Structures are given as structure tokens and as C-alpha cells.
């Protein structure tokens, strides 16, 4: 049996394994972190903040420096009319992003009391 015959025989017996592996690799390439079904960092932070007492509905925008490191954030919240809520939101975003609290701005969401 020569090498070519051996390879053909191996593929004939184990071809389904190679096909399954190829499908897995293709799926991984197509379903990378840019999938629209995955929650963005801003959406995750907004969801966490909305769960805080008094925060209400929130929206978050994160700003990055040239090295894709978070350098600032703006938070809009229906509960931001309260100083205590603003401070809690600032502290939470600062902690979640690893940035200084002075780099976080919190404002009332339009239409909030």
C-alpha cells in the first residue's frame, strides 16, 4: 500500500470526522464576538445599572482611547434627578470599567421627573 492509497483509505473511513471539524471551524469563524445576538458592553452595563434601586431606565455610552481602553462614560438615567442615585451610578460605572469616577458623567434621561 503506497502513501496515497493510505490517505484515501483514512479519509474514506474518517471523512465524517474531518467534515464535522470543518463545520465547527466555520461556525467559530462566523460566530465570533461581533455577532449581533451578543450583548454589547454598554448594554450589559445599562442592564446592571437599571437593576439598581432608584436608577430606573438607563442608557450608557462608553468612550475608548486609541488602545481600545475605556477612558470615559456617559450615563442617562430616569433616576438621575437624585444626587444619591447619581453617585451610585458613577461609582458602579467607575468600578465596572476601571476608570476614575471623574471620567463618568451621569445625567437625567429625557422625560424623567
N, C-alpha and C positions, 0 to 999 in steps of 0.2 A: 504494500500500500504506500503510495507516494504522499507527499505533504498536501497537495491539492485535494486528493481524494479524502484524506483525513479531515481536512477543514470542511469539505462538503458534507461528510458524514456527521460531523459535530453540529453543523448548522441545521441539518435535517432533523437531528434528534433534539436539539436545544434551541431551535429557532424561536419558539414562543417566548422563551426567557429573554432573548435579545429584543424581540418586539415589545414585550412588556417594559423592559428597561428603557427603550427608545421613547415609548409613550410617557413614562414617568419623567424623563429628562425634558421632553417637550412641554409637559404640563407645568413643570417647575419654571421653565423659561417664560411661559405665557402668563403664569400666575405669580409674578414677582410682586414686590412691595407696592408697585404702582397700581394695583388693582383698584378699580373704582368701588368695589364692595368693602374694602377695608376702611376702617375709621381713621381719619387723619388725627394728628397730634392735637390740633386745635379743637376738633370735635370731641376727643376724649377729655381734654381739659374742661371744655364747656359742660360736658355731661357731669363731671365731678363737681364743678362749681355749682351747677344747678341743684345738686343734691344738698348743698349747704343750707342750713337754716337761715331764712330771710333773703337768700340770693335771688330766688325766682328764676326766670328765664335768663340765660346768659349767652353771649357771643364772644368769641376770643379770636384775636389776630396776633400771631407771633411773628416777630421780625428776627432775621438771622444776619450775621456778619458774613463776610466773604468766605469764611471757612465752614459755613452751614452750622454755626454755633448760635444758639438763641442769645439775642442781645437786648430784647425788649418785648413788651406785650401790652396790648390794649384790651381791656375787658369792658363790655357793655352788659349791664345787669339791671333788671327791673327793681332789684332791692338796693341799688347803689345810692339811693337817697339817704340811707342810714350810714352814718360815719362808721359804726361798728361793723356793718356788713362790708363796707369798702375796705376797711383794714383787714378783715378776714380774707377777702378775695385777693388782696395784694399779697398777703402772707402765703396763701395757698399757691398762687401762680409763681411767686418767687421760689418757693420750695420745689414745685414740680419742674420748673425749668432750670433751676440752679442759677438764677440771676439775682442781682441786687433788688430789693424792694423799690428803690428809687427808679428802676427801669420798668416798672409796671404802672400803667395808668388805668384807673377804673372810673367809668362814667355811667350815669343813668341811661338805660335803654330808652329810646324814643317811645313816648306814650306811657311811661311809668309815672307813678304819683310823685 
